[in-house]
Amino acid sequence: MPGRKKGHHLERWEVALVKAMLATQKYNDQDVLAYFTRPTRTINHRLISEIRSDKKHKAIKAANPDQLTEFLQNWPDLDGETGLSVRGDELLIKAREAMIAAVHNFNAAGLTFRSEIFITTAMIAWTYLCHAWFKREGIDYRYKENGAVKKLASGADAYWELGKCVRNNKLPITKGVRQNLELLLEIRHEIEHRSTDRIDNALGSLMQACCINFNEALRMWFGEQFGLERRLPIALQFVTFNAAQAAGLKKASALPSTIAARMDAFHAAMSDDELRDPAFSYRVAFVPKVGSKASKSDLAVEFIKPDSAEGKAINSVLLKEVDKARYTASQIIKAMQDDGFPRFNQAHHTALWKELDAKDPEKGFGREGDYSGTWVWFDSWIARVKAHCQENAAKYVGGAE
């Protein structure tokens, strides 16, 4: 359970109700305290005494009798599932419900706009969760102008957006979690301003990490009992994949060029260790499992230690598919020359890719680069070029052109 936090204080509306209760002379300090203590926030009994004596919150007026009656009639106003206060814990309740809605919508059968709905709703969930943590910690998460709280056109306070929240160095998240949210925020901007093709398969690992990170933060910041794992258990599915089906999925999962460019630019600024961090991108391998004993065979999900032999083997497959290195034509030509084919040049490379139609995206040799008119090649193309050089060694080692 999280320890006591410095943000355990009464809000203005609560202070007004405390004063109204004290004014009736029907409640002692301990009685009043019982109405305002809840699992996510405990209040020191001394605060009630300080309100009674006007040592604190002297400027706040007492609630009127109708407001006090309404409060007492509705108390305890609790969320039936979590026991959270509907009014006092509103941000935390909304954060949980938004993430539950994001996952339910993504898992719903028949939807073709799933990733876009998930990313947009999940970013709202994270925003509420961060605001709930700042509020609990007593950190003002409103924008200021000349020392005053900034107001929106509607007159409401201007609160920090998620990007501002995750860049606050007091928020207890790891670098991998922050990078995951920053990239998803960039993709959300693309979703908001441009039409997207289907992106579900290509972004699955980012979205899975987002879910796990959210649940871990929720439990760590507010308590194990608020985790979502009991509301969102393991999902069942009807599909299995053979090699042909997997190849078909790869063809169908090509990203729109605008999103691909944003992701490439973001990935280029990250180290290999950062890219492999499961908090940034969470990848799962599904393997049919047959155990020697019936009890073991019944396990639908088995967790394997990453440093075990089996874990390393699975991770190597995942990284091979996800973290593709990219090369320019100049880098490939230099690699061939360094590999013992000094006569292989730009003209030879151009002739080869044209002959093989290697820039056809379905062949998987490469794709468009970050900038218009550029092209980057994958390891599979390097292997093909090397095979060509080996087949024509006399030409590229020192023979005639």
Secondary structure, 3 states (H helix, E strand, C coil): CCCCCCCCCCCHHHHHHHHHHHHCCCCCHHHHHHHHCECCECCCHHHHHHHHCCCCCCCCCCCCHHHHHHHHHHCCCECCCCCCECCCCHHHHHHHHHHHHHHHHHHCCCCCCHHHHHHHHHHHHHHHHHHHHHHHHCCCCECEECCEECECCCCCECECCHHHHHCCCCCCCCHHHHHHHHHHHHHHHHHHHCCCCCCCCCCHHHHHHHHHHHHHHHHHHHCHHHCCCCCCCCCCCCCCCCHHHHHHHHHHCCCCHHHHHHHHHHHHCCCHHHHHCCCCCCCCCCCCCCCCCHHHHCCCCCCCCCCCHHHHHHHHHHHHHHCCCCECHHHHHHHHHHCCCCCCCHHHHHHHHHHCCCCCHHHCCEEECCCCCCEEECHHHHHHHHHHHHHCHHHHHCCCC
